Amino acid sequence: MTRSELIDKFATDASISRQRAAVIVDAFFSALAGSLADGNRVELRSFGNFSVRQYRSYEGRNPKTGETVFVPEKRLPYFKPSVQLRQELERS
């Protein structure tokens, strides 16, 4: 599902205009990204948890040249689905 499809679905289900649905969807994703950027965990009951994982730096290898490359430490988003979501996916 794309962002546009999500907006259309939300507008239809909530019986609101597409523009209003777009504002709501954008606000949700902005709040989610902002919270993760601040290092907070976001928990959506019966859907899952979003968190940030910290990865240490390491020395990697360029597969094309074989040259050793330094990979700096990084923070990446992580999603853990809820039990209800996993069960729902198993049923379908």
N, C-alpha and C positions, 0 to 999 in steps of 0.2 A: 504494500500500500504506500503510495506516495503522499507527500504533504498535501497536495491538491485534493487527492481522493479522501484523505482524512478530514479536510475542511468541508468537502461536499457531504460526507457522511454525517459529520457533526451538525452541519446546518440542517440537514434533512431530519435527523433524529430529534433535534432540539427545537425544530420549527422556528429557526431564526435566519436572518439573511446570511449570505455567504461572506460578506465583508465583516460582519460581527463575529462569525465563526472563525475567520482568519485571525482576527485580533485576539480571540481567546486562545487559539492554538499557539500563536506566536508568543503570547504571554506565558503560557505553560512551559514551552520549551526554553524560553529565556530564563524563567525562574529555576528550572531544572539545571540548566547549564551554569547559571550563576551560583547556585548552591554547591554544585560539584567543584566549581573553580575555587570556592572558599574552603574546600576540604570537607564539606559536610556530606553526610549520607542522606539519600532520599528514599523513603520507604512508601511504597504504594501498596496498601493492603490488597490481597488477592491478586496482585500482578507481579510484584517483585521489588528488589532493592537495587538502587544505583549507588555506587561508591567509586572512590578513586584509589587506584593501586599505585604504589611507588615502586619503581624498578631501578635497581642500581646500575651504574655504568659498567661496561664490560668491553673487552676487545673482541671484535667480530672479524670476519674475513669476507672480503669481496670475492664472490664466487667466480666472477669473470677473470680477474687478474690474480687472485690468490693473495693479494696484498692485505696486511693486517690493518683494520680500521677501528678507531676508537668510537664507541657508541656512548653518548652521554646519558646520564640518568634521566628518567622521564616519569611523568605521571600520566596514567591512562584511565579512562572510564571503564568500569566493570559492572556488569549486570548479572544478578542472580535471580532467576525466576522463582516465584512462590510455588508452594506445593499445589495450590489450586490451579495455577497456570500449567504446570507440568502435567497434572491429571487431565486437564482439558485437552491438551495437545495429544496425549496418549489415546484419548477416546476418538479423536478424528482421524 
